[in-house]
Amino acid sequence: MEFIRLRHAMKLKIMEYCSPVRYLWLLAFILPAQGSEVSARVISYSCYGCHAAASKSNAPGIPQLQALSAAKMRQKLLDFKYDRQQVSIMNRISKGYSDQELTAVAHYLSKQP
């Protein structure tokens, strides 16, 4: 129980000094991930900056994640990572993750409403 209180106190202290984006990145490394579902959820937070806005405005060139199956999303992420498809920022983002992490993110996002 003490560990949980200490972890919560650390999160609050970090939130005081970090921007939301920096906080999410720190969150991914400071808190121990408890299975791929947690890791995929944390990683997916970076997707919503562009793709959540796209789903509201139908922005051209930014697909709505709800429209993609897990298999299609996984393939697109791997295509970005290995430069089989060129998109301005997705190639750089996807290179920061392992194939297993991209697969977990694709499965996690495909289950979201």
Beta strands, then each sheet from edge to edge (+ up, - down):
end
